Amino acid sequence: MTFRYICSLIVITSLCCASANADEATDVLAEKMVMSAKPAPKGFVELYSESSYFYDYDVVTDTRLRYYHPVAEILSAKIAAYLGANVQYQSSGAKAKYYDNTVNPHLGLQLRPVEWASIGAQVGYRTVIGNDEQPAATTWDPRMVAAAGYFFNWPVPKVFTDVYGEASYVPRLSSTPVSIAWVKQGYRWSPLSKLKVDAYGEFYARESRSADLGPTMTEWRIGGRTGWFENSWNMSALIFHPLEKHTHSGELEGLLVVGGIF
């Protein structure tokens, strides 16, 4: 049995996290948003850093730094401009390639018609850091992402439904969007006031027509999740088992997330 461990540092923004399933894609597209406990009324900085270790890929890191600034508010819809950069890095000597070592400065606009949904469009440049195996290269990298996530507590005590959906359009990789959606149905304990423990069943689906974005797939899973919430920061650990595996991965897969807003 192979256990895959992922360690992340995430700043909390507006939607439920969608990062757990970027493992089969060679280019990470998901915006990876989670629900903010205290939405920032003014401009704020978002820092996202995910460091993962895989048997075949060694250490891979995906880091994003952004500054968001409110532009306008029309009825309940909020519009913000953002400026930032992504850095992706994979350690040398790995058995297989996960993604290129890249730097991606960008700027964009984000529309939030409601607190649990957003639409973003950005432009930027993606620069591949050259090495002995691959020369340096720079490409124009526009993209659009629409995402929505909602956590629903049922009238039945401790029972919840967690829903997330996302569609990403990256013309550099594909002429059609890649879509991701999942539904978690579970039971939540609160052994401490700031600690949550979930047991859940999940249905996960992805529609993709590009090999770079991962295969089209559906998967049923069972898993567990813990979360620690401290004002604007949180930390959660997740582990799950695919009931019928789509790829030849380990029996268990996991995710550790720490986040905040400043």
PyMOL commands that set and color helices and strands:
alter all, ss='L'
color gray80, all
select helices_A, chain A and resi 19-24+211-213
alter helices_A, ss='H'
color red, helices_A
select strands_A, chain A and resi 3-10+44-54+58-74+77-90+102-114+117-128+137-140+143-153+159-169+178-192+195-207+217-230+233-242+252-259
alter strands_A, ss='S'
color yellow, strands_A
deselect
rebuild
show_as cartoon
